């Protein structure tokens, strides 16, 4: 049980970090040109979608029993990689 709890805490911290990154993208978009705002808006929508998937996986993990949480954790890891990679791509495009 301690392993699951430690994993959850680490995953929550990772999600909070990505939430902050998404908020940074939103802030950059506000100061961008009209064309860049359109692109940034689409990127933010994509990031929000990927973030929500990861958040849902973490919620599923919290509800999972001791015997199933590790399988759900793998799903979270995949969702995390997806949102993390998307954030990096967006930052690269907006820089």
JOCOR-V989481 format. One line per field, one symbol per residue. ss: DSSP state (a for helix, b for strand, c for the rest). Layout:
ss: ???
//
This chain:
ss: caaaaaaaaaaaaaaaaaaaaaaaaaaaaacccaaaaaaaaaaaaaaaaaaaaaaaaaaaaaacccccaaaaaaaaaaaaaaaaaaaaaaaaaac
//
